[in-house]
Amino acid sequence: MNALTSSAAQTFCESMALNASDLDVSLGPLKNLPTGDYAQFHQNGSEPFWQLPQWWQLANAHLFNNQLGLIQVSTVQGDLLAAFPVSQNGGLLNAPEHPHLTVGDSHWMPGLSAEDIDVIIAATLQSLQAWGWQRSNTPDTSASRLCADAAHWQWRQVRESAWFDTRDDVPIPGKLRRNLQRHWRLLESDAELNYTVTEAQDEAGIDTALEQFLQLEASGWKGESGTAIQTDATLTAFYQGLKTLQQPMINFEIHQLYRNEQCVAAQLALRCNTRRYLLKIAYDETYAERSPGSLLLWKTLEHCVEHDIEHLSLVSAPAWAARWKPNTFPVWHVVRFSNDLHGAMREKAATLRNGMMSQLRETRNRMRP
């Protein structure tokens, strides 16, 4: 299977109009994915980690017991157009889901139009005799977003994703910045504070940093409630597996704030070229009044500016992030129904259900004092 460079893909797309009869759809085990076929898709470094095959394979191995499938759509000449990690359930091609992680998103050749994407999904549904293609965490930046107004597609916002533009300066509101500076002075009044970044290439350092993070997270309320990573062997193995991600396309990092020799806050992060994504944060609750987690985020933002990281993502949009005033974009639940009777029936039922849920939300809002 061939993967085109970004410039070649643009020329390729502009010179063709896709027809379902010209496409080859295959479904096989995700564990057999040859990641080299996808390398040319990611030359500009703008793709989020959840669109990268290395992330898919890691999640498949540790979180799904190597049970996920992979749909690949190519031209009959062998040019790869799209790929989707999938768990097939009763005729529905569903994206793999995990309660705490964004596992996998669609993977499109750059330059495809809304019409091309629609043809690809329609051909996929027809070839695999499925009534729907569903993704529960589709970011607004996904190529499939082009199809929002097309027939047989339904979109529903499920959450937001927060991020910071770090190309020029640290984007922190003035009052928050002053509070952070005050907390920093108080914490270092009788100790030395140090901010560190450890990358996966430092094998001994990343082992130590990850163990410190896991212990720190388990030392607080997450440990008491049984939701810390260390309490789940599968999750622990997955996060240990992040250490294998050590290449320009996707690189694992751990950011830490030390007070003398004590780690008081830590973050797990992935860097994809000029973008950085924060996966998890933990802090020593003994110092909660001094906001060590916020101090660590502040230093991470500064590090992004100093090292030409243009984009820092929180992945989700937690309530505590509101005072930082980040940029946000919506994340959607999307379904594309098949062009047949079964798909039409499902689409009508979904439309009715969505309408009823919308009316229920409006009624609840009116009843609030």
N, C-alpha and C positions, 0 to 999 in steps of 0.2 A: 504494500500500500504506500502511496506517495503522499508526502506532506509538502505543500508549497510554501515558499518564503512569503512574507507579508506583501511585498511589491508584486510578486508573481501572482499571488492570490487575488489582489485587486484587479490586475489585468485579466486574469482568468474569469472572474465574476462579471466584469464589464462586457466580456465577449460572448457570454452565454446566457441562455434562458433555460432554466431547469425544467425538465419533464420527468414525471414519476417513472416512466418507462426507461429513462436513461440512468436510473439510480440502482445501486446494489446495496441492500440492507442485510447486515449480518448481526447475529446475537451469539455471543460466546462468553466464557468466563473472564471476568475482569482480571483475575490473577495472571492471565497470559498476555496482558497488554504489553506490547513492545514500546516503551516510552520514547525511544528514539524517533519513532514515526511522528511524534508530536512536537519535537524540539523546535522546528521551524515556525510553529504557530506562535511562539512566545519570544520573538526577537525584541519587541519593544518594551517588555517588562511591565505592561499595564494590566496583565491578567491577575485577578485575585487568586490566592492560594487554592481556593476550593474549585477552581477550573483546571488545576494542574494534575496530570496523571499520577505524579509521585504521591500526592496527597490522597488520591482515590485509592491507590494500592495499599498505602499504609492503613487507611481506615478499613478497607476490605479485609486485610489480614488480621487486624487486632480487634475490630469492633463487630465484624459480620462473619467471622469464621470462614472467610474466602468463599462466601456464598453469592456475592453480587455478580450480576451480569454486566456486559458492556455491549451496547448497540453502537455499531459503526456504519455510517452511511457514506458511500463513495460513488463516484461516477463509474460507469462501466470500464473506463480507461484506468481506474485505480486511484484517482485523485480523492483524497480524504476530505469530506465536506463537514462532517459533524460526528460527535461521539457523545454518548450519555451513559453514565453509570446507572444501573437500573435494578430494581427488585420487582419482578412481575407478579401480580396478584389478581387473579380472576379477570384477566383481560385488560387490566389497567397497568400501563407502564409507568411505574412510580419511582421518583428519585429516592435513593436511600435516605432515611432520616434517623437522627440521633437526638435525644433530649437536650444535650449540652453542646453539640458541635454542628457546624455547617459542614456536611459531609461531601456533597458533590453537586456540581452545577453542570449545565450543558456546555459543550465545547464546540465552538463554531469556527469555520474558516473565516478569517477577516474579509469583510467586503460583501457578505451576502445581504440581499435585500429582504424585505418582509415577505415578498412573493416567493423568493427562493426558500426561506425558512419554512413557510407554510407548506410548500411542495414537499420538502424533506420530511416534515412530521407526518403529513398525509400518507406519503409513501411508506413510512415506517409503520404506521398503524395498519395499513392495508397488508403489508408484507407479513407482519407478525400477528395478524388477525386480532387486533386489540381495539377496544372501543374508546380508549383515552390515553393521553400522555400528560402526566401530572408532575409538577414541581412545586414543593411547598415553601421553598426559600429562594425565590428568584429575585436577585437584586435589580434595581432599576437600570443598572448599567449593562445588564445582559442583552446580548444580541436579539434574543427572542422577544424582548420588550417592543421591538418594532411591530410585532403582530397584535398589539393590544386591542386594536379596533377591527381586526379582521374577523370574518365569519368563523363560527365554531370555536372561538377562543373566549375564555372567561378569565378575568383578572380580579383579584381581591387582595387589598393590602393587609398584611399580617403584622408588620412591625416596621421599625426604622433601623438604619445603620448610621452610626455617627463617625465622623472623621475630621481631621485637621489638615489644612493646607500649610505645609511647612517649607515652602519654597523660599520665603523671604525672611520671616520673623516668627518668633514664638507667639502663637495666637491666644494669649491669655488675657481675660478682662482685668482691668486695672485693680479693682478691689480684691479680686482673688489673688492676683500676683502679690499684692502687699501682704495679704494673710500668709501666703506661702513663704515669703521672705522672712516674716516674723517667726513662723514655725521652724524654719531652718535655723535661724539664729538661736532660738531656745534649745533646739536639739543639740547644737554644736557648742553650747555654752560650757559644757564640761566634758566634751568628747569630740573626736574627729569624725566628720561625715565624709563618706566616699561613695561615688556612683560608679558602677562597673558594668561593662557589657562583655559577656562571654559567648563566643560563637562555637558552633558544632565542630569546627576544625580543631579546636583545642579539646581533645578527647578527655584528658584528665580534668581540665577545668570545667567542662560541661557536665561531667558526671557529678562533681562536687556541687556545682550550682543547682543542678536539678534535684539532688537529694536535699539541699537546703530549702529549695522551694517547697517540695512535698512535705517536709517536716513543718515548715512555717504555716502552710495552709491547714495542716491537720491540728495545729496547736490552738486554733481558735474555734469559733462556733461551728464551722463546717466539720471539724473533727468530732465535736460533741453531738452533732446531729446525724453523723454517719454519712455525710455527703462529700467529704474530702476525697481527693483522687486516691490517696493511699488506702482507703477502705474498699476499693474496687480493683481487683487484680487485673481485670481486662483493661480498664482505663489506665492503670499504672503502666501496663505493657505498651499501650498505645503511646503515652507520653514519653516513655523510654525510647520508643521507636522514632520519635522526632529527631533524635540525635543523628539519624542516618541522612537527614536532609541537610546537605552541606555543599551547595553548588549555587552559582549566580542566579539561576532560575528560582530557587527556593532554598532558604537557609534558616536554620533554627538558631535562635538567640535567647539568652536569659539576661535580663537587666536586674541589677540589685542595688539596694541602698544599704550601706554598712554604717553602723555607729560603733566606732573602734573596730573590734573583730566580730561584732554581732550583726547578722543580717536582719534588718528590721522591715524590709519590704522587697518583694521580688515579682517580676513579670516574665511570663513565657511569651515569646514573640516569634513571628516568621517574617523574614525580609524577602521580598520578591523584587529584585533589582532596586528601583528607587521608591518602593512602597514597603511600609512596615505595618504589620497587623498584630495587635495585642490579643492573645488568646485567653490568658488567665492572669489574675493578680492576687497576691497574698501579702499580708502585713502582720506584724507583731501587735496584737491587740493591747499589749501593755502600754504602747505609745500612741494609742488611738487618738488622744486629745491633740497630738501634734501632727496628725494626718500623714503618716509616712507613705501611704499608698499614693496620695496626691503629690507629695514631694517627689516621689519616684517618677510619676507621670510627667511632672514639670521638667525634670532633668532629661527624660526620654525625648520630650519635645525639643529641648535645646540640642540634644545629640543629633536629632534628625536634621535640624537646620545646619549644624556644623559639618555634617557628613553627607550633604546633598541627598537626603531622603525627602522626597517631595510630598509624601502623603502618609499620614499616620491614622490608621483605622482602629476603632474600638470593636469592630465587627458588629456588635449589637449597639443598642442605645440605652444603657442603664440609667436609672433615675438620677444617680449621683452625678452623672456627666452633664446635666443640664446647666449647672453653674459655670461650666467651662465654655458654654455657648459654641459647641462644635457645629460644623456643617452636617447635614443629614440627607439621606435619600431613602425612599420607600423600598421595602422588600415585599414581594408579592407571592401569593398562592396562585398558580396558573394551571389551567387545564385546556388542552386542545382535544375536542371530541372528533370522532371519526365521521367520515362522510357517508354514513349508512343509517339504516333505521335504528339500530341499537344505539349508535352514537347520538342520534337525534332525540331519542327517548331520554337518554341520560342527560343531555344538555337541557331539555325542557324541565326535567325534575330538579336539576341544579339551579336553574333560573328561578323556579318557584321557591326553592329552599332559601336561596340568597335573598329573595324579596321578603320572605317572612322574617328572616333574621334581621334584615335592615329595619323593618317596621318594629320589631321587638326592641331593637336598640334605641330607636326614636322614642318609643313609649317609655322606656326606662329613663331616658334623659329628661323627658317632660315631667316625670314623677319625682325627680330629684329636687330637694328643697333649695 
